[in-house]
Amino acid sequence: MLKIGLTGGIGSGKTAVSNIFEELGIDIIDTDVISRNLINQDKSTLKAVLETFGKGILTSDHSIDRKKLANTVFSDNDKKQLLEDILHPKIRDEVNKQILSLSQSSAPDYIIVVIPLLLETGFNNIIDRVLVVLADEDRRIDRVLQRDKRKRDEIRSIMTHQVDDKQRLEAADDIIDNNSDLKHLQSQVRQLDKEYRLI
């Protein structure tokens, strides 16, 4: 079973790409979803995050405000490292657990593992190929402004804490250009789907 690591900068269109693969019947493991579930549903993770960052990151219903947490960690490298130390080992364990489950049950030709920080976190040692989604910086910023209602300087701060496209290109086995329309995006994904099924 081929494991494709899907990555790209904030606003590049990773979710759009993974959704198209899913529509083609491909199993998706999304580390952002795993991270959200850990923070919201795993008591030991929630406790560790609150002990590290305080109750100021909670919403009125006592769940973690992911935007506040992101603003906290992306403005301080030490805090970012603290959060990664809490989350990444648990995320890695869950990814491996899901990969094992898929390989034992349906054993598909390939799966997509969405890992936004694949290159930053060393997760590339659990996947077979790196698929990078690229888009121009201004286009990415506009997408995030519409999607998350974040401020432009917040988005740029997140970008500075991610590897740049040059580094992503150096690591890429496959590339999707997401500077055009949905039809063009779908065409690229369908072509890769055909290729991955033959590997």
N, C-alpha and C positions, 0 to 999 in steps of 0.2 A: 504493500500500500504506500503510494507516494504521498509525502507530506509537503504541501506548498505553504510557505510562510508569506502571507500577504502583508505588506507594510507600505508606509508612505507618510508624509508629513500631515499635520493637522489641516483639514479642509481639502485634502487631495482627492477624496472620493472613495476611500476604502470600503465604506459601508455600501455605497452604490454598487461597487464591483462585487463584493461578497453576496449581495442580494441577487445579482444576476447569476452568479454561480449556483446559488441556492435554488433559483428558479429552474436551473438545468438539472436539478436533482442531486447536487453535490452537498455532502455534509460539511457544515461550518463549525469550527471551534473559535469563539471570539473572546480574546483575553480581556477586552473591555467589559463584556457581559460578566465574565468570571469575576473581575475586579469589583464590579457593582454588587454582585451577589454576595461576595465576601464581606464587603463593607456594610451592606444592609441586612444580611441574614446570618452571618457567622459571628457568634457572640464573642469568641476570643479575639477575632480581628477587630471588631467594633471596640472592644475594651482597650486593645493595644493602641488603636488610632486615637481614642479619646484621651488616654493617659499621656500620649505623646504631644497632641496638638490642642488639648483642652476642649471645653464644652462650647467655646465660641464658634465652632464649626457646625453646630447642630441647628436644624430648622426648628420651627415652633412645635412640630410633632415629634421631636427628638430623634429624627433620622439625620444622617450626615448630609450636609449641603455640599455637594460635590464641586460646585463652582467656588465656594469659599475655600474649600480644601485645596483646590487647584491653584487659586490665587496665592494661597499661603506657601505652597511648595515651589511654585514656579518663580517666586521672588526671593528664594533662599535655597541655595544648593545643598546646604547641610540638612535642611528640613526635607528636601526632595529625597535625599539619600535615606533619611529615616523612614519615610513612607515606603520607599522601594524595599528596604530591609524587612518591613512588615509584610508587604503584599507579594513581592515577586517569588519567594520560595513557595508560598501557598498557591499562587497562580500556576507556577511550573508543575507542581504536584497534580493540580486539577487537569491541566492540559494533558499530561502524561496518562492520567487516569482515563480521560475521554478518548485519547488515541488508542489505548489498549482495548477499551470497550468496543470501539468501532472495528478494530482489527479482528476481534474475536467474534463479533456478531455478523455484520454484513460484509466485512472485508471489501470495501469499495476500491475502484482503481486508484483513486486519489481523494484526498481531503484538503480543505483550505483551513489554515490556522491563521486567524487575523491577529497580528502582533504589531501594534503601532510603533512600539519602541524596540523592535526586533534587534536592530543593530546596537542600540544603546545598552541593552540588558543582557546580551549574550544568549538569547533564546535561539539563536541560529543553529545551535548544536543539537536541537531536537527536530529540525526540519531538513528536508532534502533539497528543496529549491527555494530561492528567494524571488518573489514577484513584487515588483515595486510599482506603485501608482504615482504618476507624476502629474503636476499641474502648476501653472505659473503662480508665483507668490501672490500677486494682486487678486487673481481669481480665487485662490484659496482663502485669502482674507475676507473677500466678499461673501463667500459661502458660509464661513464661520460667523460673520456678522449677522447674516440672515438666520442661521440655524440656532445659535446659542445666545444671541443678543449680548455678546461680550463687547468690551471696548477694544478699539484697534490696538492700543498699546498692550493690553492683556494678551491679545493674540500674538503680537510680535514677541512678547516675553516668552510665551510657550514655544514659538518657533526657534528662538535662540537656544533653548534647552534641548532641542532635537538635532540629530545629525543633519547636515545639509544634503541637497540632492546629488552633489558630486560624490559624496560618500555612499549614498544609496545606489547610485549608478554603478560604482565600483563593485558593490556586493551583489548586484542584480543578475539573476539568470534570465529573467523575463521582465518586460516593461510594458505597462499600459499607460498611454497618453490620455489624460482626462481633461483636455483643453477644448473639447468640441461638445457635440450634443450626445444625448442618450443613445441614439441609433449607432453612432460611431463607437461608443463605449461597449454596447452590446455585441457589436461585430468583433471587436478585439477579444472579448471574453469568450465568445463562442469558438473563435479560432484556437485560443489557448486550451479550451476544454477538449477539443479534438486532439490536440497535441499531447495533452497530459494523459488522455485515455490510452495512448499508444506507447507511452514510455514504460 
